[in-house]
């Protein structure tokens, strides 16, 4: 990770550039992975839960659309 900062550049702009670069490389996610041990099954459960939520929302919208057009 590297950011070029010039002498006449404001500090907040340099920090913003550094933050963007860190997000681009996924530094924060890597730190979280190192800091907290997360079981692979819990990741699967999270993904499945999000997918189930989407399925429920789509089914609900489909039911509402069907009832609206009766």
Secondary structure, 3 states (H helix, E strand, C coil): CCCCCCCCCCHHHHHHHHHHHHHHHCHHHHHHHHHCCCCHHHHHHHHHHHHHHHHHHHHHHHHHHHHHCC
